């Protein structure tokens, strides 16, 4: 988990490791759909614990069963290895 910006080549290769995430505006974005608000909020609570541990917090919004997530390393102005780590953790929690 490096706090260095990804290279252009690494960004292109993201589609292999994180196919459901989009690279947009110097960030990684993904929308998750859950059956209801409780499932969505439970997911967000689980993500929040990891985010706090890593001291890397997502930009996100929630409407009923939909959670939109955006990851970026603000102090570096783009996508870093830390965002990849968070995306992988979030992906795992969504699939659990």
C-alpha positions as CSV (number, residue, x, y, z in Angstrom):
1,X,0.0,0.0,0.0
2,X,2.1,2.9,-1.3
3,X,1.2,6.5,-1.0
4,X,2.6,7.3,-4.4
5,X,0.5,8.2,-7.5
6,X,-0.1,5.4,-9.9
7,X,1.6,5.6,-13.3
8,X,-0.5,5.9,-16.5
9,X,0.4,2.2,-17.2
10,X,-0.8,1.2,-13.8
11,X,-4.1,3.1,-14.3
12,X,-4.7,1.3,-17.6
13,X,-4.1,-2.1,-15.9
14,X,-6.6,-1.3,-13.1
15,X,-9.4,-2.8,-15.3
16,X,-7.9,-6.2,-14.8
17,X,-7.7,-6.2,-11.0
18,X,-10.7,-4.0,-10.4
19,X,-13.0,-4.4,-13.4
20,X,-16.1,-3.0,-11.7
21,X,-14.4,0.3,-10.8
22,X,-14.1,3.3,-13.1
23,X,-11.2,5.7,-13.3
24,X,-12.7,9.2,-13.4
25,X,-11.5,12.7,-12.5
26,X,-8.3,11.4,-10.7
27,X,-10.3,8.9,-8.6
28,X,-11.8,5.4,-8.6
29,X,-15.6,5.3,-8.6
30,X,-18.1,2.5,-8.2
31,X,-21.8,2.2,-7.4
32,X,-23.0,-0.6,-5.1
33,X,-26.7,-1.8,-5.0
34,X,-28.1,-3.4,-1.9
35,X,-31.6,-4.8,-1.1
36,X,-32.5,-2.0,1.3
37,X,-31.1,0.8,3.5
38,X,-30.1,-1.5,6.4
39,X,-27.9,-3.6,4.1
40,X,-26.4,-0.5,2.5
41,X,-25.7,1.2,5.9
42,X,-24.2,-2.1,7.3
43,X,-21.8,-2.1,4.3
44,X,-20.9,1.5,4.9
45,X,-20.3,0.8,8.6
46,X,-17.9,-2.1,7.7
47,X,-16.1,0.1,5.2
48,X,-15.8,2.9,7.8
49,X,-13.9,0.7,10.2
50,X,-11.3,-0.1,7.5
51,X,-11.1,3.5,6.4
52,X,-10.4,4.7,9.9
53,X,-7.7,2.0,10.4
54,X,-6.0,3.0,7.2
55,X,-6.6,6.7,7.8
56,X,-8.0,6.9,4.2
57,X,-11.6,7.9,3.9
58,X,-13.9,7.6,0.9
59,X,-16.1,10.2,-0.6
60,X,-19.5,8.6,-0.7
61,X,-23.2,9.0,-0.8
62,X,-26.1,6.7,0.1
63,X,-29.7,6.8,-1.1
64,X,-31.7,3.9,0.3
65,X,-30.0,0.7,-1.1
66,X,-27.5,2.5,-3.3
67,X,-24.0,3.5,-2.2
68,X,-21.7,5.5,-4.5
69,X,-18.0,5.4,-3.6
70,X,-15.2,7.6,-4.9
71,X,-11.6,7.0,-3.8
72,X,-8.7,9.4,-4.3
73,X,-5.6,10.4,-2.4
74,X,-6.4,14.1,-1.9
75,X,-2.9,15.2,-0.8
76,X,-1.3,13.6,-3.9
77,X,-4.1,14.8,-6.3
78,X,-4.9,11.4,-7.8
79,X,-5.0,7.6,-7.4
80,X,-2.4,6.0,-5.2
81,X,-1.7,2.5,-4.0
82,X,-3.8,3.4,-0.9
83,X,-6.8,3.8,-3.1
84,X,-6.2,0.4,-4.6
85,X,-6.0,-1.2,-1.1
86,X,-9.3,0.5,-0.1
87,X,-11.0,-0.6,-3.3
88,X,-10.0,-4.2,-2.8
89,X,-11.2,-4.1,0.8
90,X,-14.5,-2.5,-0.2
91,X,-14.9,-5.1,-3.0
92,X,-14.4,-7.9,-0.5
93,X,-16.9,-6.4,1.9
94,X,-19.5,-6.0,-0.9
95,X,-19.0,-9.6,-1.9
96,X,-19.2,-11.0,1.6
